[in-house]
């Protein structure tokens, strides 16, 4: 779970939320209404690079989902766009022993509809290039 921890740290530092309060990893709880979750998603095959040594560039994918209060689409859209901006700025950072080369937005933001309590859900998918 090192990648999710690193992405969570980036989002927290970027003022998207506070881990375990309104910013969550791998699972979105029922409360609070306004929150963000980072989920693992299907990734791409790793690339091998050759230089002075063999390195692997892994390309896992993540999905970031934002939720807001009942029928508050505007706040939800603002939150997911802010998360998209923070993650899109990541270049060559080492966090919690994970070297992230970049985080690439692969979809833009999109609606996931509303949950059972009419709270909007919006998401954005990212490819994360990680050097191992």
N, C-alpha and C positions, 0 to 999 in steps of 0.2 A: 504494500500500500504506500510505498515511498513516493510514487508519483502523485497520488491524490493529496498526500500531506504537503508536498512541495507546492502544488497548485493552490491548495487551501491557504497556505502561507502567503503566496503571491496576492491572492484576492483579499486576504485580511490586511496586508500591508497597503494595498491599493484602496482601502476604506470601503470595500464592497460589503463587508460584514465582519462579525466576530465569530471565530470558530466555536462550535457547540452552543451558540446562542441564536444566531440567525444565518449562519454559514455552516453547511454540513457536508460531510464526505460520505458518499455511497448510499445514503438513505435520507429522504426528506420526512421529518416528523409532521404530525398534524398541526402543531403549533411551533412558532408563531405564524401568523398569516403571511407577513412579508419576510421572505427568506430566499436563500440560494442554496442549491446543492450541486456538488461536482460528482459525476458518475463516470465510471469506466465504460468505454465503448469498444467496438471492434476496431482493431488497428491494422496497419499495413505490414508487410514483410520487412525485416530489417535490411539495411544496406551495409556492406562491408567496405571499409576504406583501407587503403594500403599506403603506408608512408614509412616512417621509421619503425612503426609497429602496426599490427592489425587492430583496428578499432571497429566497433559496431555502432551504427546509428539506428536505434530503434525508433519506430514511429507509432506509438500507441495513440489512441484517440480517446478523447473525453467529451462528455456532453455536460454543459452547464445549464441548469434549469432555474428560473426565477418564478416565484409565486407572490401574489399580492392579495390584499383584502378582497372581499366579495365584490365582483364587478369593477374592480379598479385596474383596468387594463393599462392606463397611462403610467401608473407607478411601476407596474410590472415591466413594461417596455423600457422605461427609464433605467431600471435596475439591471436588466439583461444587457442593455447597450453599454452601461458603465462597466460591467464585467467583461464584455467583449473588448472594450478599449484597453482595460488593464492587461488582459492576457495577450492581446495583439501587440503590445509594446515589449514583450519579453524577448530578449536576445542575450545569449551567452551568460546565463546565470547558473550558479551552483547553489542549490538549496538542499539541505538535509542529505548530503552526499549524492544528490541527483543533479547531473550537469544537463541543463536544458539549453539546447542550441536555439530553439525558437518555438513559439506556439502560433500555429497558423489557423485562422478562421476558415473553415471549409464549407460553411452553409449560410452565413449571415444569420440573423435572428428569425425565428419562425414560431408560430403559435402551436401549442400542443392541446388547445382547447381549454376547458375549465374542469376543475375537479368536482367532486360530489357536493361541495359547498359553494359552487359558483365562483370559485377563486381562479383567476386567470393563470395559466402556465405558459411561459415562453421559454424557448431554448436556443442554444447556439452550439454547434459542434466544432471541435478543434482537433487538428493533428499536432501532436507534441513530438518534436525531434529531440531524442535523448541520446547522449553519448555514453556508451558503456565501455 
